Amino acid sequence: MNALTRRSFLKSACLVPSTLGLSPRCWAQVAGANSDIRVAVIGLGGNIGFGGRGGAHLNAFNEMQGVRLAALCDCDARILESGVRRLKDKGREVAGFADIRKLLESKTVDAVSVATPNHWHALATVWACQAGKDVYVEKPVSHNVWEGRQAVIAGRKYNRIVQAGTQSRSRPGVREVIAELHAGKFGRIKLVRGCCYKPRLSIGKVDGPQPIPPGLDYDLWCGPAPMKPLRRKNLHYDWHWFYDTGNGDLGNQGVHEVDLGRWVLNEPALPPRVLSIGGRFGYEDDGETPNTQVILYDYPTPFIFEVRGLPRSREFQGQNWAQNLDSFPGVPDKRGVGVVVYCEQGTVLVPSESSPILFDRDGQKLRTYDSGGNHFANFIQAVRSRKTSDLTADIQEGHVSSALCHLGLSSHRAGRLAPPGEIREQIQSSHEATESYGRFQEHLATNGVKLDEAKATLGSWLKVDRVNERLIDAPAAEALLTREYRKPFAVPEKV
């Protein structure tokens, strides 16, 4: 498949392996059945305690048999030094790198796991493939649609094993229930609803540029993104809510549920049309991305995705996080993040963080499926076998699911504020979207938000060229499928 090109947006220099001083075959050993796989973790998390995905990567590979944690990489010197010291205290000597380019020159690393902020995911993947390293890359695998396709091309061209970090694909119970759905065991699938009901607090407002944390190389941290003054209290983690570096909760938590929903539908490509309705409601802060959103992915079987960053109602603000979650529609006593599959003969709930459950048409629980699974181990298995088919979440799957998130945000960003009546008019042909919008209004009302006053953004209807991964007659949204890259951190047009 031809990638979406950027010739209509920008002309940037082509980056080939020699630009990095690398050869596609510079690795020191071919990982075999009897040798340790030497892994480097890139991006350790935003604090000394290694919270978030970076810490999960470090712990998983450090404790895995047949794997040797060989190096750590982070452009925050304090975090990097702490990580190297922490492993040394446990008897593990690892090399530390501030610059990913230096790490990729190392002949003592076979594979890398990328847990950086989103804007680095695709470039790190492409560079690592060019350097002959296998890659585990966190979700979303890209910051925009075009660069995600470039990551797929790089993996294929250099014969690399590239795993997307959508770990539910390695859960046995999820795999079993989705196989049953595909076999029609529960009858025809009528609707799939993805739910990202995860309250997010305000990140606050600042009155000017903020100081860069001491010891952090801000040029390296920004990488492919514009190097703008820091205009938020927390550089780490809150980058999720800014378009230059993150993709909102749709691309943060929501990408897991988007991936599950597309997998349930057995849809290998982008949808024919996409529409977003949403906004940032309930507080005024420096964040840019929507915290409340309904997205229609107009596949033949409807797929509705919902983001709710506010609590279930005003009264739950400040209480225990688990109590703040909204309930899954049509599923008794269950709430949070996951996918609900409405079938002719029952309902299947696939939570993102627990076991799938089957309900009959009356809402009675029939079965709970197995949990468990180890996504990191699946990656190592494929590194050893050299078979992309052994991966449960190949980069191609990660790319398409990430692209769905990008399209949802592109529709939103290309949209405009509209009153509730106009929004209902635009979606009246879809019963599912109209029902979801009604609950969207109710949810905001319980949090004191009146849409007649705080209008929602009616996104642009995006018609998708599914083969070339472009948009049809939507220039404003089309421009968001790529970005201007900051040299020398440009995702190459020819990988």
C-alpha positions in Angstrom: 0.0 0.0 0.0 1.3 3.4 -0.9 1.8 5.7 2.1 0.2 9.1 2.3 2.8 11.5 1.0 3.5 15.0 2.3 4.4 16.7 -0.9 1.3 19.0 -0.6 2.4 19.9 2.9 6.1 20.2 3.1 9.4 19.2 1.6 11.9 17.9 4.1 15.2 16.3 3.7 15.2 12.5 3.4 16.7 10.7 6.3 18.5 7.4 5.5 20.5 5.2 7.8 23.7 6.8 7.0 22.4 10.1 8.4 22.6 8.5 11.8 25.9 6.9 11.1 24.1 3.5 11.1 23.8 0.6 8.8 20.7 -1.5 8.6 22.8 -4.5 9.6 24.9 -3.0 12.4 23.6 -5.2 15.2 26.1 -7.4 16.9 24.2 -10.7 17.0 21.1 -12.3 15.5 18.9 -13.3 18.4 18.7 -17.0 18.6 16.9 -19.6 20.6 19.8 -20.0 23.1 21.0 -16.4 23.5 19.7 -13.6 25.6 17.8 -10.9 23.8 19.5 -7.6 24.8 16.8 -4.9 25.2 17.0 -1.1 25.7 14.2 0.9 27.2 13.7 4.3 25.7 11.7 6.7 27.9 11.5 5.9 31.6 8.5 8.0 32.6 8.1 11.4 34.0 9.4 10.9 37.6 12.2 9.3 39.5 9.9 6.5 40.5 9.4 5.4 36.9 5.6 5.6 36.8 3.6 4.9 33.7 4.6 2.8 30.7 8.3 3.3 30.9 8.5 1.8 34.4 6.3 -1.1 33.2 8.7 -1.8 30.3 11.8 -1.6 32.5 10.3 -4.0 35.1 8.9 -6.5 32.5 12.2 -6.9 30.6 14.4 -6.8 33.7 12.5 -9.8 35.2 12.1 -11.9 32.0 14.1 -15.0 31.5 16.2 -15.1 28.3 16.2 -11.3 28.2 19.0 -9.0 29.4 18.2 -5.3 30.0 21.3 -3.8 28.3 20.6 0.0 28.2 18.3 2.8 29.3 17.7 6.0 27.4 16.1 9.2 28.6 16.8 12.9 27.9 16.1 13.8 31.6 19.5 13.2 33.3 18.1 12.8 36.7 15.6 10.1 35.7 18.3 8.3 33.6 20.9 8.4 36.3 18.3 7.1 38.8 17.4 4.3 36.5 20.9 3.2 36.0 21.7 3.4 39.7 18.5 1.5 40.6 19.5 -1.4 38.4 23.1 -1.3 39.6 21.9 -1.7 43.2 20.1 -4.9 42.1 23.3 -6.2 40.5 22.4 -5.2 36.9 24.9 -3.1 35.0 23.3 -1.2 32.1 24.5 1.6 29.9 22.8 4.9 30.0 22.1 7.1 27.0 20.6 10.6 26.8 20.4 10.6 23.0 18.5 7.9 21.2 20.8 8.3 18.2 23.8 7.2 20.3 21.8 4.3 21.7 20.9 3.0 18.2 24.6 3.0 17.3 25.2 0.5 20.1 26.2 -3.1 19.0 25.2 -4.4 22.4 21.4 -3.9 21.9 19.2 -6.2 19.8 15.8 -4.7 20.5 14.3 -1.5 21.9 11.1 -0.7 23.7 9.8 2.8 23.1 7.9 4.5 26.0 8.5 8.1 25.1 5.8 10.7 24.6 3.6 10.1 21.5 5.4 12.6 19.2 8.6 10.4 19.3 6.9 7.0 18.7 7.1 6.8 15.0 10.5 8.4 14.5 12.0 6.2 17.2 10.5 3.1 15.5 11.8 4.1 12.0 15.3 4.9 13.2 15.5 1.7 15.2 14.4 -0.4 12.2 17.0 1.3 10.1 19.6 0.5 12.8 18.6 -3.2 12.7 16.8 -3.3 16.0 13.5 -4.9 16.7 10.9 -2.6 18.3 8.2 -2.7 20.9 6.5 0.7 20.6 3.9 2.1 23.0 0.4 3.1 21.9 -0.5 5.1 19.9 2.3 4.0 17.5 2.3 7.4 15.9 1.4 11.0 16.4 -0.4 11.3 13.0 -1.6 9.1 10.3 1.2 9.6 7.8 4.1 8.8 10.1 2.3 5.7 11.3 2.3 4.3 7.8 6.1 5.1 7.6 6.7 3.0 10.7 4.9 0.1 9.0 7.0 0.5 5.9 10.2 0.7 7.9 9.4 -2.5 9.8 8.7 -4.4 6.5 11.7 -3.0 4.6 14.2 -3.9 7.2 12.6 -7.2 8.2 12.2 -6.1 11.8 9.8 -7.4 14.4 7.7 -4.4 15.5 5.0 -4.9 18.2 2.4 -2.2 19.1 1.7 -1.7 22.8 -2.0 -2.6 22.7 -1.6 -5.4 25.3 -5.2 -6.6 25.3 -4.3 -8.5 22.1 -2.2 -10.9 24.1 -4.9 -11.6 26.7 -6.2 -15.2 26.2 -9.7 -14.5 27.3 -10.0 -11.5 24.9 -8.7 -13.6 22.0 -11.2 -16.4 22.8 -14.3 -14.2 23.0 -13.4 -12.2 19.9 -12.9 -15.5 18.0 -16.4 -16.5 19.1 -17.8 -13.2 18.0 -16.2 -13.6 14.6 -17.6 -17.1 14.4 -21.1 -15.7 15.0 -21.6 -17.6 18.3 -23.7 -14.8 19.7 -25.5 -13.9 16.5 -25.1 -10.8 14.4 -23.2 -7.9 15.9 -25.5 -4.9 15.9 -23.4 -2.2 17.5 -20.0 -1.8 19.1 -19.4 0.9 21.7 -16.0 1.9 23.0 -15.9 3.7 26.4 -13.0 5.7 27.8 -14.7 6.8 31.0 -11.7 8.0 32.9 -11.9 11.2 34.9 -9.0 13.7 34.4 -8.4 16.7 36.6 -7.7 20.1 35.4 -4.0 20.7 34.7 -4.3 24.3 35.8 -3.3 27.6 34.0 0.0 29.4 33.9 0.5 33.1 33.1 3.7 32.7 31.1 6.5 30.3 30.0 7.6 27.9 32.7 11.1 26.8 33.6 12.5 23.6 32.0 13.2 21.0 34.7 16.9 21.0 35.6 18.9 18.2 33.9 16.4 17.8 31.0 17.6 18.3 27.4 14.6 20.2 26.1 15.8 20.1 22.5 15.9 16.2 22.6 12.6 16.1 24.5 10.8 18.1 21.8 12.4 16.1 19.0 10.0 16.1 16.0 7.7 18.7 17.7 8.1 22.4 17.6 10.4 23.7 20.3 8.1 26.2 21.9 8.3 27.8 25.4 6.8 25.4 28.0 3.3 26.7 28.9 2.1 24.2 31.5 3.0 23.4 35.1 4.1 19.9 34.5 6.2 19.1 31.5 5.9 15.3 32.1 2.6 13.5 31.5 0.5 16.6 30.8 2.0 16.6 27.3 -0.9 14.3 26.5 -3.3 17.2 26.4 -1.4 19.3 23.8 -1.7 18.7 20.1 2.1 19.2 19.4 3.0 16.2 21.6 -0.1 14.2 22.5 -3.4 12.9 21.2 -5.7 13.5 24.2 -7.3 10.7 26.1 -8.6 9.3 22.7 -5.0 8.5 21.8 -3.8 7.8 25.4 -6.3 5.4 27.1 -8.8 5.4 24.3 -6.6 3.8 21.7 -6.9 0.5 23.6 -10.6 0.5 23.3 -10.5 1.7 19.7 -8.3 -1.2 18.9 -10.6 -3.7 20.6 -13.6 -2.3 18.8 -12.0 -2.5 15.4 -10.8 -6.0 16.2 -14.3 -7.1 17.2 -15.6 -5.8 13.9 -12.8 -7.6 12.0 -12.2 -4.4 10.1 -8.6 -4.2 8.7 -8.7 -0.7 7.3 -9.9 2.8 8.1 -13.7 3.5 8.1 -15.4 5.2 5.1 -16.4 8.2 7.3 -15.6 9.7 10.7 -17.4 12.4 12.7 -16.5 13.8 16.1 -18.6 15.8 18.6 -16.8 17.1 21.6 -15.0 19.8 23.6 -13.1 20.5 26.7 -15.7 21.1 29.4 -16.0 21.5 33.2 -12.9 23.7 33.8 -10.7 26.2 32.1 -7.0 25.2 31.9 -4.1 25.1 29.6 -5.0 21.8 28.0 -6.0 21.8 24.3 -7.5 18.4 23.6 -11.1 17.5 24.2 -12.0 15.8 27.5 -15.5 14.8 26.4 -16.1 13.4 22.9 -18.4 11.2 20.9 -17.0 9.8 17.6 -18.8 7.9 14.9 -16.7 5.4 13.0 -19.1 4.7 10.1 -18.3 1.1 9.4 -21.1 -1.1 8.0 -21.7 -2.1 11.6 -21.6 1.1 13.6 -18.7 1.7 16.0 -19.3 4.6 18.5 -16.5 5.8 20.7 -16.9 7.9 23.8 -14.4 9.8 25.9 -15.5 11.2 29.3 -12.9 13.0 31.3 -15.3 14.4 33.9 -16.6 12.2 36.8 -20.0 10.5 36.6 -21.5 13.5 38.3 -20.6 16.6 40.2 -21.1 14.9 43.6 -18.3 12.4 42.9 -15.6 15.1 42.3 -12.6 14.5 44.7 -13.8 11.0 45.8 -12.1 7.7 45.2 -11.1 7.4 41.5 -12.9 4.1 40.9 -16.2 5.6 42.2 -15.9 8.5 39.7 -16.3 6.2 36.6 -19.4 6.2 34.5 -21.3 3.0 33.9 -21.0 1.0 30.6 -24.3 1.5 28.7 -26.6 -1.5 29.0 -24.2 -3.5 31.3 -25.3 -3.8 34.9 -22.9 -2.7 37.7 -19.9 -2.3 35.4 -18.1 1.0 34.8 -14.8 2.3 33.4 -12.9 1.7 30.2 -13.6 -1.1 27.7 -15.8 -2.2 24.8 -19.4 -3.3 24.8 -20.5 -5.5 21.9 -24.3 -5.7 21.4 -25.3 -8.9 19.6 -28.6 -10.5 18.7 -28.2 -13.1 21.4 -26.5 -11.2 24.2 -24.0 -8.6 25.2 -20.2 -9.0 25.5 -18.2 -6.7 27.8 -14.5 -6.5 27.1 -13.0 -4.3 29.8 -9.5 -3.0 29.1 -8.2 -4.0 32.5 -10.1 -7.1 33.6 -11.7 -10.3 32.2 -14.3 -10.3 29.4 -17.9 -11.1 30.5 -20.8 -12.5 28.5 -24.4 -11.4 29.4 -27.6 -12.8 28.0 -30.3 -10.6 26.5 -31.8 -10.0 30.0 -28.5 -8.8 31.4 -27.8 -12.0 33.4 -24.1 -12.9 33.5 -23.4 -16.2 31.7 -19.7 -16.5 31.7 -16.4 -14.7 32.6 -13.4 -15.4 30.4 -9.8 -15.9 31.4 -7.6 -12.9 32.1 -3.8 -12.9 32.1 -1.4 -12.7 29.1 2.0 -11.2 28.7 2.4 -8.8 25.7 6.1 -8.2 26.3 6.8 -12.0 26.3 4.9 -12.3 23.0 7.2 -9.7 21.5 10.3 -11.6 22.7 8.8 -14.8 21.3 8.5 -13.2 17.8 12.0 -11.7 18.1 13.3 -15.3 18.5 11.2 -16.9 15.8 11.6 -14.0 13.4 8.0 -14.4 12.4 5.8 -11.3 12.3 2.8 -13.7 12.4 3.8 -14.7 15.9 3.0 -11.1 17.1 -0.4 -10.5 18.6 -0.2 -6.8 17.8 1.9 -6.3 14.7 2.7 -2.7 13.8 0.1 -2.7 11.0 -2.6 -3.3 13.5 -1.2 -0.7 15.8 -1.0 1.8 12.9 -4.7 1.4 11.8 -6.0 1.7 15.3 -3.9 4.7 16.0 -5.0 6.3 12.8 -8.6 5.9 13.9 -7.8 8.1 16.9 -6.0 10.6 14.7 -9.0 10.9 12.5 -11.3 11.4 15.4 -9.1 14.3 16.6 -8.8 15.7 13.0 -12.6 15.8 12.6 -12.7 17.7 15.9 -10.0 20.2 15.1 -11.5 20.9 11.7 -14.9 21.5 13.2 -16.7 24.5 14.7 -18.8 25.4 17.7 -22.5 24.6 17.1 -25.7 24.6 19.1 -27.3 21.3 20.2 -30.1 21.5 17.6 -27.7 21.8 14.7 -25.6 18.9 16.0 -28.7 16.7 16.2 -29.6 17.7 12.7 -26.2 16.6 11.4 -26.4 13.1 13.0 -30.1 12.4 12.6 -29.5 9.7 10.0 -27.7 7.6 12.7 -29.8 6.3 15.5 -26.7 5.2 17.4 -25.0 8.5 17.1 -28.1 10.4 18.1 -28.6 8.2 21.2 -24.9 8.6 22.2 -25.2 12.4 21.8 -28.2 12.4 24.1 -26.2 10.6 26.8 -23.3 13.0 26.1 -25.6 15.9 26.9 -26.9 14.2 30.1 -23.4 13.4 31.3 -22.3 17.0 30.9 -25.5 18.3 32.6 -24.8 16.1 35.7 -21.4 18.0 35.8 -23.1 21.4 35.6 -22.3 22.0 31.9 -25.1 23.3 29.8 -24.5 22.9 26.0 -26.7 25.8 25.2 -24.1 28.0 26.9 -20.9 26.0 26.5 -21.3 24.8 23.0 -19.7 21.6 21.7 -17.6 21.4 18.6 -19.3 19.8 15.7 -16.5 18.1 13.8 -16.1 17.9 10.1 -17.6 14.8 8.4 -14.4 13.1 7.1 -14.8 11.0 3.9 -11.8 8.6 3.8 -9.8 7.2 0.9 -9.3 3.9 2.6 -6.7 2.6 0.2 -4.3 5.6 0.3 -5.2 6.7 3.8 -6.1 10.2 2.7 -9.2 12.4 3.1 -11.6 13.4 0.3 -12.4 17.1 -0.1 -11.4 18.0 3.5 -8.2 20.2 3.2 -8.3 21.5 6.8 -8.4 18.0 8.2 -6.1 16.6 5.5 -3.4 18.9 6.7 -3.5 17.3 10.1 -2.6 13.9 8.8 1.0 14.9 8.9 3.0 17.8 10.4 6.0 20.1 9.9 9.0 18.3 11.3 11.9 19.9 13.1 15.2 18.9 11.6 17.1 16.8 12.3 14.1 15.0 13.9 12.1 14.5 10.7 10.3 11.2 10.0 11.8 10.3 6.6 9.7 10.3 3.5 11.8 7.4 2.2 12.6 4.9 5.0 
